[in-house]
């Protein structure tokens, strides 16, 4: 095995790693979410089982299964998949403990872990994110124009599992003799024989014979799995409701809550260790803030999770993590650490926050063709590039000819940053017209204000746009810290104002926080949602509150980390390990502080403290000290991690 290669462990999923047949369970969920009667599922499942009983090969029935999704939106099915997974987690018993333990042991040993299944990404991606798998080898339905055609491009069944695993080992340089595979059915035999270490789950007669003949390792099979009942009925029509149901408290945890948290979370160490307890504090405060968002009706569970996955590169969202730990366990562990636990209790009493009512009611979006962008900085030019790449003519308003010319060049660079060929970027840029007066934006269907975070300056811009733009023009602000309602109050038509918080760099980041106020019109919300999707972005919806979703969860976590280290209750290494292992972030808080800058973190945290109140949001003295001493992170070439490294 070469120096770069890592040993790989391949895991079949259905009835090996998990205790259910994901394809059938998810199909029921999907059909209910689409408003179909239960008889629709029963008929489809009966047909597939009948075909299997007739001896039709699995490869054929697998293709027939995917025909049931013909015409469905890929994005919507993926959203249903995350909700389905959260429901199954909440019901309990989803994972097969011996196999899950084996997977975790492989990960601890530094092995790659890969899921191999005839199921498809909608079902498998949430499973992979939850267990931290490095890759998924699975069936791939054909997609055209964002919808499933009902055909398959790749089927990973039987021999194809072995082919996929062999290709993966070849690509990574792993030596087959060193690799492991886990399976429960005779159809997994090709996969099991493709590696040096085979592990059989249960009592399949074909595999049992190989265990006897070859000395393969055998693990206990699945005794049975009780279907989710209450959660099933909650999920009947609303996947978002299923996510909320999955995090609603149901039963008190048995035994020691800190021990339960240690078992169910990825926190390194044990509860007896001070570093573990500070890590648990970081995790539970983070989960509590996410729970409060849902309990307060501020954002839907799915939107919170999607925002953190896309905005921070996380494996899974906080509500998914809370569902896997169990809200009662989280509440009891929080109380055991002497921390406020009210958010977890309120979560079970809260009404479900789903998509905005106007979207649910089917409010039609306005037509948006030509777009105006106000500003000439990095965010404004990046947003202009996103609109241009999607085919919209753009009018870019700058303060001077010099700034306008510089902004045009920046837009061109932003287009090239997306790997657009230069000749195509040149053609696309021709649709961008720079202007110097707000009056020249009068014909735009939507105008995005993307200037610096200065309240007076933004109010001035919106007032001028209000006068210049005709009735029906949507006025959007990209503010990340100012109240959208305060900006909307400055215009004569606040119903047309909405927040569109793009993330930097806009050409690369697909997340957009869509922020509605109490006065935002239903069709304006629908317009923003449709527009974002048309740009290839993922909108998440929330009401107007300091920090929206991502900043309101990320920066208090960074502030908590600074407080713990500043008080001497943990080291940078302890805190980074807790946040990556327990909270699911790709990087620790002090690396993130190096990237975003301590001055930015301080400003955001001060804004959250003013906007939301509460002593738990008080700025950590260490954060203020770092800024005062000029330790601002990479942009100042003064690393926070190096500054805090023990002498």
Secondary structure, 3 states (H helix, E strand, C coil): CCCCCCCEEEEECECCCECCCHHHHHHHHHHHHCCCCHHHHHHHHHHHHHHHHCCCCHHHHHHHHHHHHCCCEHHHHHHHHHHHHHHHHHHCCCECHHHHHHHHHHHHCCCEEEEEECCCHHHHHHHHHHHCCCEEEECEEEEECCEEEEEEEECCCCHHHHHHHHHHHHHHCCCHHHCEEEECCHHHHHHHHCCCEEEEECCCHHHHHHHHHHCCEEECCCCCCCCCCHHHHHCCCCHHHHHHHHCCCCCCCCCCHHHHHHHHCCCCCCCCCHHHHHHHHHHHHHHHHHHHHHHCCCCCHHHHHHHHHHHHCCCCCHHHHHHHHCHHHHHHHHHHCCCCCHHHHHHHHCCCCCCCHHHHCCCCCCCCCCEEEECCCHHHHHHHHHHHHCCCCEEEECCCHHHHHHHHHHHHHHHHHCCCCHHHHHHHHCCEEEECCHHHHCCCCEEEECCCCCHHHHHHHHHHHHHHCCCCCEEEECCCCCCHHHHHCCCCCHHHEEEEEECCCCCCCCEEEEEECCCCCHHHHHHHHHHHHHCCCEEEEEECCCCCCHHHHHHHHHHHHHHHHHCCCCCHHHHHHHHHHCCCCCCCHHHHHHHHCHHHHHHHHHHHHHHHCCHHHCCCHHHHHHHHCCCCEHHHCECHHHHHCCC
